[in-house]
Amino acid sequence: MKRLLIAVLVCFVIYITSYILLRSLWTHRTADNLRNEMIFPTSAGWLHVLYSPLCLLDEKMSGMSFHIGPHPEPAPQS
């Protein structure tokens, strides 16, 4: 039982650490409203599903938003 608990704890620490690493790599500041957003790549949309519990918690705590794929380019000002 103790080994199982240690294994679960190690997996949880790896999960949290990998989220923090991805958050630091994929966070972008939007030019229009100066908000930080974590943008998951379209080719790896499964990562959004994997980290969605942490994304929801992070969104509640920090106000950061999350989505898959790039932002559409803003319309040119004329």
FIZA-716449 format. One line per field, with one value per residue: x, y, z of N, C-alpha, C in turn; residue number from 1. Coordinates in nm, 2 decimals. Example, Ala and Ser with C-alpha at 12.3 -4.5 7.8 and 13.67 -1.06 7.14 Angstrom:
BEGIN
n.east: (1.32 / 1.28)
n.north: (-0.57 / -0.22)
n.up: (0.78 / 0.71)
ca.east: (1.23 / 1.37)
ca.north: (-0.45 / -0.11)
ca.up: (0.78 / 0.71)
c.east: (1.32 / 1.29)
c.north: (-0.33 / 0.00)
c.up: (0.78 / 0.79)
gudren: (1 / 2)
END
This chain:
BEGIN
n.east: (0.08 / 0.20 / 0.39 / 0.23 / 0.10 / 0.32 / 0.40 / 0.17 / 0.19 / 0.43 / 0.37 / 0.17 / 0.32 / 0.49 / 0.30 / 0.20 / 0.44 / 0.51 / 0.29 / 0.34 / 0.58 / 0.50 / 0.31 / 0.48 / 0.62 / 0.42 / 0.27 / 0.13 / 0.12 / -0.15 / -0.19 / -0.40 / -0.56 / -0.38 / -0.36 / -0.26 / -0.24 / -0.26 / -0.18 / -0.26 / -0.10 / -0.25 / -0.20 / -0.15 / -0.39 / -0.48 / -0.34 / -0.46 / -0.69 / -0.58 / -0.46 / -0.68 / -0.81 / -0.62 / -0.60 / -0.85 / -0.85 / -0.62 / -0.72 / -0.92 / -0.77 / -0.57 / -0.68 / -0.60 / -0.65 / -0.73 / -0.68 / -0.71 / -0.50 / -0.39 / -0.44 / -0.67 / -0.56 / -0.56 / -0.78 / -0.67 / -0.61 / -0.78)
n.north: (-0.12 / 0.12 / 0.16 / 0.20 / 0.44 / 0.61 / 0.59 / 0.70 / 0.96 / 1.04 / 1.04 / 1.24 / 1.47 / 1.48 / 1.53 / 1.79 / 1.94 / 1.91 / 2.05 / 2.31 / 2.37 / 2.36 / 2.56 / 2.78 / 2.78 / 2.81 / 3.04 / 3.35 / 3.70 / 3.89 / 4.14 / 4.32 / 4.33 / 4.30 / 4.07 / 3.76 / 3.45 / 3.10 / 2.91 / 2.62 / 2.41 / 2.33 / 2.09 / 1.93 / 1.89 / 1.71 / 1.75 / 1.97 / 1.85 / 1.67 / 1.84 / 1.99 / 1.99 / 2.12 / 2.36 / 2.47 / 2.52 / 2.69 / 2.90 / 3.00 / 3.09 / 3.26 / 3.41 / 3.37 / 3.29 / 3.00 / 2.82 / 2.64 / 2.64 / 2.91 / 3.27 / 3.45 / 3.68 / 4.02 / 4.26 / 4.49 / 4.83 / 5.10)
n.up: (0.00 / 0.08 / -0.12 / -0.35 / -0.28 / -0.28 / -0.55 / -0.68 / -0.57 / -0.68 / -0.96 / -0.95 / -0.88 / -1.11 / -1.30 / -1.22 / -1.23 / -1.51 / -1.62 / -1.52 / -1.65 / -1.93 / -1.92 / -1.88 / -2.12 / -2.32 / -2.28 / -2.38 / -2.43 / -2.50 / -2.75 / -2.77 / -2.53 / -2.33 / -2.18 / -2.03 / -2.19 / -2.23 / -2.49 / -2.64 / -2.88 / -3.20 / -3.31 / -3.09 / -2.94 / -2.76 / -2.53 / -2.41 / -2.31 / -2.13 / -1.94 / -1.86 / -1.60 / -1.44 / -1.58 / -1.54 / -1.27 / -1.25 / -1.40 / -1.24 / -1.02 / -1.12 / -1.33 / -1.59 / -1.94 / -2.15 / -2.45 / -2.76 / -3.04 / -3.26 / -3.22 / -3.42 / -3.67 / -3.60 / -3.75 / -3.99 / -3.91 / -4.04)
ca.east: (0.00 / 0.29 / 0.45 / 0.12 / 0.09 / 0.44 / 0.39 / 0.07 / 0.24 / 0.53 / 0.29 / 0.11 / 0.43 / 0.53 / 0.19 / 0.20 / 0.57 / 0.50 / 0.20 / 0.41 / 0.68 / 0.42 / 0.25 / 0.58 / 0.66 / 0.31 / 0.20 / 0.15 / 0.05 / -0.22 / -0.16 / -0.52 / -0.61 / -0.27 / -0.39 / -0.18 / -0.31 / -0.19 / -0.23 / -0.22 / -0.09 / -0.36 / -0.16 / -0.15 / -0.51 / -0.51 / -0.28 / -0.57 / -0.78 / -0.50 / -0.44 / -0.79 / -0.84 / -0.53 / -0.63 / -0.97 / -0.80 / -0.54 / -0.80 / -0.99 / -0.67 / -0.49 / -0.75 / -0.55 / -0.74 / -0.67 / -0.75 / -0.63 / -0.47 / -0.34 / -0.54 / -0.69 / -0.49 / -0.65 / -0.81 / -0.59 / -0.68 / -0.77)
ca.north: (0.00 / 0.24 / 0.18 / 0.25 / 0.58 / 0.68 / 0.59 / 0.80 / 1.09 / 1.08 / 1.07 / 1.37 / 1.57 / 1.49 / 1.60 / 1.93 / 2.00 / 1.92 / 2.16 / 2.44 / 2.38 / 2.39 / 2.70 / 2.88 / 2.79 / 2.84 / 3.16 / 3.46 / 3.82 / 3.95 / 4.28 / 4.40 / 4.36 / 4.28 / 3.95 / 3.64 / 3.33 / 2.98 / 2.86 / 2.49 / 2.39 / 2.26 / 1.95 / 1.85 / 1.92 / 1.62 / 1.81 / 2.05 / 1.76 / 1.61 / 1.94 / 2.08 / 2.02 / 2.22 / 2.48 / 2.53 / 2.57 / 2.80 / 3.01 / 3.05 / 3.15 / 3.37 / 3.48 / 3.34 / 3.21 / 2.89 / 2.78 / 2.56 / 2.71 / 3.05 / 3.38 / 3.51 / 3.81 / 4.14 / 4.33 / 4.61 / 4.95 / 5.19)
ca.up: (0.00 / 0.08 / -0.26 / -0.43 / -0.24 / -0.33 / -0.70 / -0.71 / -0.54 / -0.78 / -1.08 / -0.93 / -0.89 / -1.25 / -1.37 / -1.19 / -1.29 / -1.65 / -1.64 / -1.50 / -1.76 / -2.05 / -1.90 / -1.90 / -2.26 / -2.41 / -2.24 / -2.46 / -2.38 / -2.61 / -2.77 / -2.76 / -2.40 / -2.24 / -2.09 / -2.05 / -2.24 / -2.26 / -2.62 / -2.68 / -3.02 / -3.26 / -3.34 / -2.97 / -2.87 / -2.65 / -2.41 / -2.35 / -2.24 / -2.02 / -1.84 / -1.84 / -1.46 / -1.39 / -1.65 / -1.48 / -1.14 / -1.28 / -1.45 / -1.12 / -0.93 / -1.19 / -1.44 / -1.73 / -2.02 / -2.22 / -2.57 / -2.86 / -3.16 / -3.26 / -3.23 / -3.55 / -3.68 / -3.59 / -3.87 / -4.00 / -3.88 / -4.16)
c.east: (0.09 / 0.35 / 0.35 / 0.10 / 0.20 / 0.44 / 0.28 / 0.12 / 0.35 / 0.47 / 0.23 / 0.21 / 0.48 / 0.43 / 0.19 / 0.33 / 0.56 / 0.40 / 0.27 / 0.51 / 0.60 / 0.36 / 0.36 / 0.62 / 0.55 / 0.23 / 0.24 / 0.07 / -0.02 / -0.20 / -0.28 / -0.57 / -0.50 / -0.30 / -0.29 / -0.27 / -0.22 / -0.25 / -0.17 / -0.20 / -0.21 / -0.32 / -0.16 / -0.27 / -0.54 / -0.44 / -0.38 / -0.66 / -0.71 / -0.49 / -0.56 / -0.83 / -0.75 / -0.56 / -0.75 / -0.93 / -0.71 / -0.62 / -0.87 / -0.89 / -0.60 / -0.56 / -0.70 / -0.65 / -0.66 / -0.75 / -0.65 / -0.62 / -0.44 / -0.46 / -0.55 / -0.62 / -0.59 / -0.67 / -0.72 / -0.67 / -0.67 / -0.82)
c.north: (0.13 / 0.26 / 0.24 / 0.40 / 0.66 / 0.69 / 0.70 / 0.94 / 1.13 / 1.11 / 1.21 / 1.48 / 1.59 / 1.56 / 1.75 / 2.00 / 2.01 / 2.04 / 2.30 / 2.47 / 2.42 / 2.53 / 2.80 / 2.89 / 2.84 / 2.96 / 3.28 / 3.58 / 3.88 / 4.10 / 4.37 / 4.43 / 4.33 / 4.17 / 3.84 / 3.52 / 3.22 / 2.92 / 2.72 / 2.48 / 2.30 / 2.11 / 1.86 / 1.89 / 1.83 / 1.67 / 1.90 / 1.96 / 1.70 / 1.71 / 2.02 / 2.09 / 2.12 / 2.36 / 2.55 / 2.59 / 2.69 / 2.92 / 3.08 / 3.13 / 3.27 / 3.45 / 3.46 / 3.26 / 3.10 / 2.86 / 2.70 / 2.64 / 2.86 / 3.15 / 3.42 / 3.64 / 3.92 / 4.21 / 4.46 / 4.73 / 5.04 / 5.33)
c.up: (0.00 / -0.05 / -0.36 / -0.41 / -0.29 / -0.48 / -0.74 / -0.68 / -0.64 / -0.92 / -1.07 / -0.94 / -1.03 / -1.33 / -1.35 / -1.25 / -1.44 / -1.69 / -1.63 / -1.61 / -1.89 / -2.04 / -1.92 / -2.04 / -2.35 / -2.37 / -2.32 / -2.41 / -2.51 / -2.62 / -2.75 / -2.62 / -2.29 / -2.14 / -2.13 / -2.09 / -2.26 / -2.38 / -2.64 / -2.83 / -3.08 / -3.28 / -3.21 / -2.88 / -2.75 / -2.52 / -2.33 / -2.26 / -2.12 / -1.91 / -1.81 / -1.69 / -1.40 / -1.45 / -1.58 / -1.34 / -1.15 / -1.32 / -1.33 / -1.03 / -1.00 / -1.29 / -1.58 / -1.81 / -2.10 / -2.34 / -2.66 / -2.98 / -3.15 / -3.26 / -3.38 / -3.55 / -3.67 / -3.72 / -3.88 / -3.98 / -4.00 / -4.12)
gudren: (1 / 2 / 3 / 4 / 5 / 6 / 7 / 8 / 9 / 10 / 11 / 12 / 13 / 14 / 15 / 16 / 17 / 18 / 19 / 20 / 21 / 22 / 23 / 24 / 25 / 26 / 27 / 28 / 29 / 30 / 31 / 32 / 33 / 34 / 35 / 36 / 37 / 38 / 39 / 40 / 41 / 42 / 43 / 44 / 45 / 46 / 47 / 48 / 49 / 50 / 51 / 52 / 53 / 54 / 55 / 56 / 57 / 58 / 59 / 60 / 61 / 62 / 63 / 64 / 65 / 66 / 67 / 68 / 69 / 70 / 71 / 72 / 73 / 74 / 75 / 76 / 77 / 78)
END
